[in-house]
Every structure is written in structure tokens, then in C-alpha cells.
Amino acid sequence: MAIVLHQFEFSHYNEKVRWALDYKGIAHERVSHLPGPHLFSIRRLSGQPQVPVAVVDGDVIPGSAAILDRLEHDHPDPPLYPADADARREALSLQARFDDELGPATRTALFTALVNEGDYLCAMFARAASAPKRALYRATFPIARGMIAKGNGVADPDNVARAFATVDALLEEIAKRTAVTGYLVGDGFTIADLTAAALIAPIAHPDHPDMARPQPVPESVEAVLSRYAGHPTIAWVGEMYTRHRGPARS
């Protein structure tokens, strides 16, 4: 089976798919795009503007949830969907809710700092690009800054406030849900845990090369990370990475 993942380097929705591929031990190719310039090639490939997009045996599949559903169908072992029907519905419901609420909120929280750190943002998202492409990408950042702010939800102060409130509330909920068994649904690792941990990763700084940050971290970014550093859910994310993430297999 040939699988090509079209992705952004440092992106939590893309990390969902990378994690599932690595968890299941699926060999694949990764094609990294630059946010912004990606629009032309991704629209041409998939008819829509967002990554991740996976090409699986010629089938073009946009969106992390749809990709993971295909992977689970084609590679059911080790499973990410619980065998029990009720638990499976709960896990998939949590995935959908985290995709809709947690992912956008953590992205906005981090971009409140990144939008003012052009050098750092470009180092994060253009690290796989050639030196000339990295230089051009950085040079165009001042022109694109307004679009980046709007696209990541930081142009509207009310949305920023809602995003931080959402992150706070969901971190608390996840801590309560995982307090007994260590997992969100039942007593084992499921799509719900993978989704939550991957979508929190940008503000958790897990120890894995696929989400490694350039160093040194600017003070403004460190301030966002420090806001959450002592939360038990941030420690839980680290545990999920340690127990279940494993090495990259691309």
C-alpha cells in the first residue's frame, strides 16, 4: 500500500495523522508544504485548502479524522477504535469535539505569540524547505502577517479570549476524565487520547522530533507555554507521547 502524507511540519492536525501512521507501523512518504504557498498545490490535489491530505493507493483523503478512519479500516491492528460499540461512539465523539474546539483554540493561543515572531514562525514551518525557499518565506512574512493573524484567529481580541477560555476548560475536563485510568475512554489508548494529546502538543512541547521546536524559544512563546506548564493535562500529554507515540517511521 502506497501512502503519501501532505502536511505542515509543525501542525497538530498533521501530527494526529503522523502519530496514527507511526503507531500502526505504516510506512509512508511525507511531503511538507509551506503554509500559504500550499494553497495552490493542495487545492489542485484535493479540491480544498487544508492539510493534512493523504493519498492512499490513489485515493485522495483530506482531513485528519477521515484519514484516521481509512487507516483504521485498512490497518485495524493495533486498534485506535475501541471494540465495544458504546466506547467507540464515545471515543469518536470526543475526537470530533476536540477537532472542532480544542485544535483551533490551542492554535490561536500559540499564534498570539507566533504572529509577532516572524523569524521563529518561519523556522518552525519552513525547516524542511531549501535555504532559498526559507529566505523567501521569511522575506514575505511582513506582507502575510495580517492574513496569518486572521487565519489563526488572533486578529479578533474576543476570539483570542474565547480560545484561552476553551483551552483552560478542556484541559480541566481532560484531567478529570483521565484521573482514574489514565485514558479518556476505558482503560486503554484510543483515538480520543491520540487526538487530545496531538492537539495539545503545540502548547505542551512533547519530547518527539516531529513536534520539536527550534531553539532558543522566544520569550513571548515561552510565556504561552509557561501558562500551561504546570497543568496535569500537560503532564498527561507527555505520558501519552512516552507510552504510545514511538519513533517516526516515514
KARA-V713273 format. One record per pair of residues at least 6 apart in sequence whose C-alpha atoms are under 7 Angstrom apart, sorted by the first residue. I is the first residue (numbers start at 1). J is the second residue. If there is no record, write none. Layout:
i=I j=J
i=I j=J
//
This chain:
i=1 j=57
i=2 j=28
i=2 j=56
i=2 j=57
i=3 j=28
i=3 j=29
i=3 j=54
i=3 j=55
i=3 j=56
i=3 j=57
i=4 j=28
i=4 j=29
i=4 j=30
i=4 j=54
i=4 j=55
i=4 j=56
i=5 j=29
i=5 j=30
i=5 j=31
i=5 j=52
i=5 j=53
i=5 j=54
i=5 j=55
i=6 j=30
i=6 j=31
i=6 j=32
i=6 j=51
i=6 j=52
i=6 j=53
i=6 j=54
i=7 j=14
i=7 j=31
i=7 j=32
i=7 j=33
i=7 j=51
i=7 j=52
i=7 j=53
i=8 j=14
i=8 j=32
i=8 j=33
i=8 j=34
i=8 j=35
i=8 j=125
i=9 j=32
i=9 j=125
i=10 j=124
i=10 j=125
i=10 j=211
i=12 j=198
i=12 j=199
i=12 j=201
i=12 j=202
i=13 j=52
i=13 j=64
i=13 j=199
i=14 j=51
i=14 j=52
i=14 j=64
i=15 j=198
i=16 j=64
i=16 j=194
i=16 j=195
i=16 j=198
i=17 j=64
i=17 j=68
i=19 j=245
i=20 j=68
i=22 j=246
i=22 j=248
i=22 j=249
i=23 j=244
i=23 j=245
i=23 j=246
i=24 j=77
i=24 j=78
i=25 j=249
i=27 j=249
i=27 j=250
i=28 j=250
i=29 j=250
i=30 j=250
i=32 j=128
i=34 j=125
i=34 j=126
i=39 j=49
i=42 j=48
i=42 j=49
i=43 j=49
i=46 j=60
i=46 j=62
i=51 j=62
i=51 j=63
i=52 j=62
i=52 j=63
i=52 j=64
i=53 j=60
i=53 j=61
i=53 j=62
i=53 j=63
i=54 j=60
i=54 j=61
i=54 j=62
i=54 j=67
i=55 j=61
i=61 j=67
i=72 j=79
i=72 j=80
i=80 j=189
i=80 j=190
i=80 j=191
i=81 j=88
i=81 j=190
i=81 j=191
i=82 j=88
i=82 j=190
i=87 j=185
i=91 j=185
i=91 j=190
i=91 j=191
i=91 j=192
i=92 j=192
i=94 j=192
i=95 j=191
i=95 j=192
i=95 j=195
i=98 j=196
i=102 j=167
i=102 j=199
i=103 j=199
i=105 j=163
i=105 j=164
i=105 j=166
i=105 j=167
i=106 j=167
i=106 j=200
i=106 j=203
i=107 j=152
i=108 j=152
i=108 j=153
i=108 j=154
i=108 j=160
i=108 j=163
i=109 j=160
i=109 j=163
i=109 j=164
i=110 j=203
i=110 j=224
i=111 j=152
i=111 j=154
i=112 j=154
i=113 j=220
i=113 j=221
i=114 j=121
i=114 j=221
i=115 j=145
i=115 j=149
i=118 j=138
i=118 j=141
i=119 j=138
i=122 j=137
i=122 j=138
i=123 j=214
i=124 j=213
i=124 j=214
i=126 j=134
i=149 j=155
i=153 j=159
i=153 j=160
i=154 j=160
i=171 j=233
i=174 j=233
i=175 j=232
i=175 j=233
i=177 j=184
i=178 j=184
i=181 j=187
i=183 j=189
i=183 j=193
i=184 j=192
i=184 j=193
i=197 j=237
i=197 j=240
i=203 j=225
i=204 j=225
i=204 j=234
i=206 j=238
i=206 j=241
//
